[in-house]
Amino acid sequence: MEVEGTKADEIALALEDDIVSGRVEPGEVLRQEQLSERFGVSRTPIREALRRLSAQGLVSFTPNRGVRVRTLSREELREAFLVRSELEGLATELAVPRMTPERLAELDAAEQRFSELTVALRKKARSGIEDNALAIDWMRANYGFHDVIYAAAETPYLERLAKSARRTFVGQITWVARAELDELYGRNDREHRAIREAIAAGSASGARTLAREHVLHSWELLDAILDYVQGREPVLRSA
């Protein structure tokens, strides 16, 4: 049973990565027989992995149709970002007094990585190039920055809640940059630096406010991108 539980964990993590990165698209059906063949296991750990994904809100069980990757509505996405903004702010505030020099060095490296990818993403967008692989790397670098803060906060329950709230995916095309939204991407990058500086200065309340606003601004970016994806002219707020 322990071996099957471990295998279910591994499968759930692999499928979560597929879903969040967009390799498996919203609405796609996950078939147990195909997953059993892919991972070389019986259906027992597959079913357990799918139950775990369902508990995270990533898939839904449909009678007579199997397991389908969830398609989130615009309102569900907005609500998830509102929840995450509060959790992210709290985690960041708690991380400040616990931030060691080693963790701060990790945060510096994560911030630099995200900044470099943002520059590359914006450059391609201004050239009219949509690079899905780069967008996925950018998204992961963004998560990496915040993951350092979660680790420093040392609050596992809060971390689980925050990470659950950020599982707001609509496929890999979502974060592919558009030239029209260049300033919003630039703002996103600048806010990471501001959060890092507030943490380094020991300003817990300041870091909390910046982290909260950053997540809300990330929703503004996604909201504008979704308008483009759906063929509408986005309403851009001032940066």
C-alpha positions as CSV (number, residue, x, y, z in Angstrom):
1,M,0.0,0.0,0.0
2,E,2.9,2.4,0.8
3,V,4.5,1.7,-2.6
4,E,1.2,2.4,-4.4
5,G,0.7,5.6,-2.4
6,T,4.1,6.8,-3.3
7,K,3.5,6.0,-7.0
8,A,0.2,7.8,-6.8
9,D,2.0,10.9,-5.5
10,E,4.5,10.7,-8.3
11,I,1.7,10.3,-10.9
12,A,-0.3,13.2,-9.4
13,L,2.7,15.5,-9.5
14,A,3.5,14.6,-13.1
15,L,-0.1,15.1,-14.2
16,E,-0.4,18.4,-12.3
17,D,2.7,19.6,-14.1
18,D,1.1,18.6,-17.4
19,I,-2.1,20.5,-16.6
20,V,-0.5,23.6,-15.2
21,S,2.0,23.9,-18.0
22,G,-0.7,23.4,-20.6
23,R,0.6,20.2,-22.1
24,V,-2.8,18.8,-21.1
25,E,-5.5,21.3,-22.1
26,P,-8.7,22.3,-20.2
27,G,-11.6,20.1,-21.1
28,E,-9.3,17.1,-22.1
29,V,-10.4,13.7,-20.9
30,L,-7.8,11.7,-18.9
31,R,-8.4,8.0,-19.6
32,Q,-7.2,5.5,-16.9
33,E,-6.2,2.9,-19.4
34,Q,-3.9,5.3,-21.3
35,L,-2.4,6.6,-18.0
36,S,-1.8,3.1,-16.8
37,E,0.1,2.4,-20.0
38,R,2.0,5.7,-19.8
39,F,3.2,5.2,-16.2
40,G,3.5,1.4,-16.3
41,V,1.3,0.8,-13.3
42,S,-2.1,-0.7,-12.5
43,R,-5.2,1.4,-12.4
44,T,-5.2,1.5,-8.6
45,P,-2.5,4.3,-8.2
46,I,-3.9,6.0,-11.3
47,R,-7.3,6.3,-9.6
48,E,-5.7,7.5,-6.4
49,A,-3.7,10.1,-8.3
50,L,-6.8,11.4,-10.1
51,R,-8.7,11.6,-6.8
52,R,-5.9,13.8,-5.5
53,L,-6.1,16.0,-8.5
54,S,-9.8,16.3,-8.1
55,A,-9.3,17.4,-4.5
56,Q,-7.0,20.1,-5.7
57,G,-9.7,21.3,-8.2
58,L,-7.6,20.4,-11.3
59,V,-9.9,17.7,-12.7
60,S,-13.6,16.7,-12.3
61,F,-15.3,13.3,-12.4
62,T,-18.1,13.2,-15.0
63,P,-20.6,10.3,-14.8
64,N,-20.1,8.0,-17.8
65,R,-17.4,10.3,-19.3
66,G,-14.5,9.7,-17.1
67,V,-12.1,12.4,-15.7
68,R,-11.9,15.7,-17.4
69,V,-9.4,18.6,-16.9
70,R,-11.4,21.4,-15.4
71,T,-12.1,24.6,-17.4
72,L,-12.3,27.5,-15.0
73,S,-14.6,30.4,-15.6
74,R,-13.3,34.0,-15.6
75,E,-15.1,34.6,-12.3
76,E,-13.5,31.5,-10.7
77,L,-10.1,32.7,-11.9
78,R,-10.7,36.1,-10.4
79,E,-11.8,34.7,-7.1
80,A,-8.8,32.4,-6.9
81,F,-6.5,35.4,-7.4
82,L,-8.3,37.4,-4.7
83,V,-7.8,34.5,-2.3
84,R,-4.2,34.0,-3.3
85,S,-3.5,37.8,-2.8
86,E,-4.4,37.6,0.9
87,L,-2.5,34.3,1.4
88,E,0.6,35.5,-0.5
89,G,0.6,38.7,1.5
90,L,0.5,36.8,4.8
91,A,3.1,34.3,3.8
92,T,5.5,37.2,2.8
93,E,4.9,39.0,6.0
94,L,5.7,35.9,8.0
95,A,8.8,35.2,5.9
96,V,10.5,38.5,6.6
97,P,11.7,37.9,10.2
98,R,12.7,34.3,9.3
99,M,14.6,35.2,6.1
100,T,18.2,33.9,6.5
101,P,21.1,35.2,4.4
102,E,21.0,31.9,2.5
103,R,17.3,32.2,1.7
104,L,17.8,35.9,0.7
105,A,20.5,34.7,-1.7
106,E,18.1,32.2,-3.2
107,L,15.5,34.9,-3.5
108,D,18.0,37.1,-5.3
109,A,18.8,34.3,-7.8
110,A,15.1,33.6,-8.3
111,E,14.3,37.3,-8.9
112,Q,17.2,37.5,-11.4
113,R,16.0,34.5,-13.3
114,F,12.5,35.8,-13.5
115,S,13.7,39.2,-14.7
116,E,15.8,37.7,-17.4
117,L,12.9,35.6,-18.7
118,T,10.6,38.6,-18.6
119,V,13.0,40.6,-20.7
120,A,13.2,37.7,-23.2
121,L,9.4,37.3,-23.2
122,R,8.8,41.0,-23.8
123,K,11.4,41.1,-26.6
124,K,9.8,38.3,-28.5
125,A,6.3,39.8,-28.0
126,R,7.5,43.1,-29.5
127,S,8.8,41.1,-32.5
128,G,5.4,39.4,-32.8
129,I,6.8,36.0,-31.8
130,E,4.7,33.7,-29.5
131,D,7.0,31.3,-27.7
132,N,5.0,28.8,-25.6
133,A,8.1,27.1,-24.1
134,L,9.4,30.5,-23.0
135,A,6.0,31.4,-21.4
136,I,6.1,28.1,-19.4
137,D,9.6,28.8,-18.2
138,W,8.5,32.3,-17.3
139,M,5.5,31.0,-15.3
140,R,7.7,28.5,-13.5
141,A,10.3,31.2,-12.6
142,N,7.5,33.2,-11.2
143,Y,6.4,30.3,-9.0
144,G,10.1,29.8,-8.1
145,F,10.4,33.3,-6.7
146,H,7.3,32.9,-4.5
147,D,8.4,29.4,-3.4
148,V,11.5,30.8,-1.8
149,I,9.3,33.0,0.3
150,Y,7.0,30.1,1.2
151,A,10.0,28.1,2.4
152,A,11.3,31.0,4.5
153,A,7.8,31.5,6.1
154,E,7.9,27.9,7.4
155,T,4.1,27.6,7.4
156,P,3.3,24.4,5.6
157,Y,-0.5,24.7,5.9
158,L,-0.5,28.3,4.6
159,E,1.9,27.2,1.8
160,R,-0.5,24.4,0.7
161,L,-3.5,26.8,0.6
162,A,-1.6,29.5,-1.4
163,K,-0.3,27.0,-3.9
164,S,-3.8,25.5,-4.3
165,A,-5.1,29.0,-5.0
166,R,-2.5,29.6,-7.6
167,R,-3.4,26.5,-9.6
168,T,-5.5,28.8,-11.9
169,F,-4.6,27.6,-15.3
170,V,-6.1,28.0,-18.8
171,G,-3.4,26.3,-20.8
172,Q,0.1,27.3,-21.9
173,I,-1.0,30.0,-24.3
174,T,-2.3,32.0,-21.4
175,W,0.9,33.7,-20.4
176,V,2.4,34.1,-23.9
177,A,3.2,37.8,-24.0
178,R,1.4,40.3,-26.2
179,A,3.2,43.5,-27.3
180,E,0.1,45.5,-26.3
181,L,0.5,44.4,-22.7
182,D,4.2,45.1,-22.5
183,E,4.0,47.5,-19.6
184,L,2.0,45.1,-17.6
185,Y,4.7,42.5,-17.9
186,G,7.3,45.1,-17.0
187,R,5.3,46.1,-13.9
188,N,5.2,42.4,-12.9
189,D,9.0,42.2,-13.1
190,R,9.4,45.5,-11.1
191,E,7.2,44.3,-8.4
192,H,9.3,41.2,-7.7
193,R,12.3,43.5,-7.2
194,A,10.2,45.7,-4.9
195,I,9.1,42.7,-2.8
196,R,12.7,41.5,-2.6
197,E,13.9,44.9,-1.4
198,A,11.2,45.2,1.2
199,I,12.1,41.7,2.6
200,A,15.8,42.6,2.6
201,A,15.0,45.8,4.5
202,G,13.1,43.9,7.1
203,S,9.8,45.6,6.4
204,A,7.2,42.9,7.1
205,S,4.2,45.1,6.6
206,G,5.6,46.7,3.5
207,A,6.4,43.3,2.0
208,R,2.9,42.1,2.8
209,T,1.3,45.0,1.0
210,L,3.6,44.7,-2.0
211,A,3.0,41.0,-2.3
212,R,-0.8,41.4,-2.1
213,E,-0.9,44.1,-4.7
214,H,1.5,42.1,-6.9
215,V,-1.0,39.1,-7.1
216,L,-3.9,41.5,-7.8
217,H,-1.9,43.1,-10.6
218,S,-1.1,39.6,-11.9
219,W,-4.9,39.0,-12.2
220,E,-5.1,42.3,-14.2
221,L,-2.5,40.9,-16.6
222,L,-4.2,37.6,-17.0
223,D,-7.6,39.3,-17.4
224,A,-6.2,41.4,-20.2
225,I,-4.6,38.4,-21.8
226,L,-7.9,36.5,-21.7
227,D,-9.6,39.4,-23.5
228,Y,-7.0,39.0,-26.3
229,V,-7.4,35.2,-26.5
230,Q,-11.2,35.7,-26.7
231,G,-10.9,38.3,-29.4
232,R,-11.9,41.3,-27.3
233,E,-10.1,44.6,-26.9
234,P,-8.9,44.6,-23.2
235,V,-9.6,47.5,-20.9
236,L,-6.1,48.3,-19.6
237,R,-5.7,50.0,-16.2
238,S,-2.9,52.5,-15.6
239,A,0.3,50.9,-14.4
